[in-house]
Structure formats: C-alpha cells, structure tokens
Amino acid sequence: MRTTVDLEPDLLQRLRIEAVKRRLSFKQLLNTVIRGGLAARPASSAKAYVLPVSRLGAVREGVDLTKALRLVDELENAEVAEEMDRRK
C-alpha cells in the first residue's frame, strides 16, 4: 500500500545510509525497521488500576438506585431546560 510519511531530515539520512549498507531498497529497509520496532516493544509494565470500593451507607428515602440512569437523565433534562429558559 502506498502512503506518505514525513520523516525528519536526520532520520531520513540515516535510513538512506543504512539501506545502502544493507543493499536494500529504501522501502524494504523501512518496512524491516518498522516491523522490528513493533516486535521489540516490551510488554506493558503498567499495573492494573484497582478502584477502591466504599460502602455508600444509607440512601435517601425515595431514591431507587436500580434506576439511577433514569434519575441522571431526568436531572440532566431539567438542567438543559433551565439553561434554555435562561437564554430566552
């Protein structure tokens, strides 16, 4: 597949020199270097993020947490309606 890549001048020069040394076309060398770089990536050393869990305690009377998304929608709709009224 053909694509355009903007290389920094120093990198372009290094790739051209390396292509001549290895007796490869620029395209062959570029594909080889990219494949090698992607294959050599170390496995992620990042630790999994663990979210601490806390008890919420008592919930206000009349609030059904099983329908929390509906409550959020209603609050958001009310806020949007108020904002529209302010702009009139």
C-alpha positions in Angstrom: 0.0 0.0 0.0 1.3 3.5 -0.8 1.3 6.1 1.9 3.1 9.4 2.6 5.3 9.7 5.7 7.1 12.9 6.7 10.5 11.9 8.2 12.8 14.2 10.0 15.9 15.0 7.9 18.4 13.3 10.2 16.3 10.1 10.3 15.8 10.1 6.5 19.6 10.4 6.1 20.3 7.5 8.5 17.7 5.3 6.7 19.2 6.0 3.3 22.7 5.2 4.6 21.5 2.0 6.2 19.7 0.9 3.0 22.9 1.3 1.0 24.9 -0.6 3.7 22.4 -3.5 3.7 21.9 -3.4 -0.1 18.1 -3.0 0.4 15.7 -0.6 -1.2 14.6 2.2 1.0 11.1 0.7 1.1 12.4 -2.7 2.2 14.6 -1.2 4.9 11.8 1.0 6.2 9.4 -2.0 6.4 12.1 -4.1 8.1 12.8 -1.3 10.7 9.2 -0.7 11.5 8.4 -4.4 11.9 11.5 -4.9 14.1 10.5 -1.9 16.2 6.9 -3.1 16.7 8.0 -6.7 17.5 10.6 -5.4 20.0 8.2 -3.4 22.1 8.4 -4.6 25.7 5.2 -5.9 27.3 3.4 -3.2 29.2 4.8 -2.9 32.8 1.8 -0.9 33.9 -0.1 -2.3 36.8 -3.8 -2.8 36.6 -5.7 0.1 38.2 -7.7 -1.0 41.2 -10.5 1.2 42.2 -11.1 1.2 45.9 -14.6 0.2 46.9 -16.5 2.0 49.6 -19.9 1.4 51.2 -22.3 4.2 50.4 -24.3 3.8 53.6 -27.9 4.7 53.7 -29.5 6.1 50.6 -32.1 8.9 50.7 -35.6 7.7 51.0 -37.4 7.6 47.6 -34.2 7.1 45.6 -34.1 3.8 43.8 -30.5 3.0 42.8 -31.6 0.4 40.3 -33.0 3.2 38.3 -30.0 5.6 38.7 -29.6 6.2 35.0 -33.2 7.3 34.7 -32.6 9.7 37.6 -29.5 11.1 35.9 -31.4 11.6 32.7 -34.2 13.4 34.5 -31.7 15.7 36.3 -29.8 16.4 33.1 -33.0 17.2 31.2 -34.1 19.6 33.9 -30.7 21.3 33.8 -30.9 21.6 30.0 -34.4 23.0 30.2 -33.3 25.6 32.8 -30.4 26.7 30.6 -32.7 27.1 27.6 -35.1 29.2 29.7 -32.2 31.4 30.8 -31.1 32.0 27.2 -34.6 33.3 26.1 
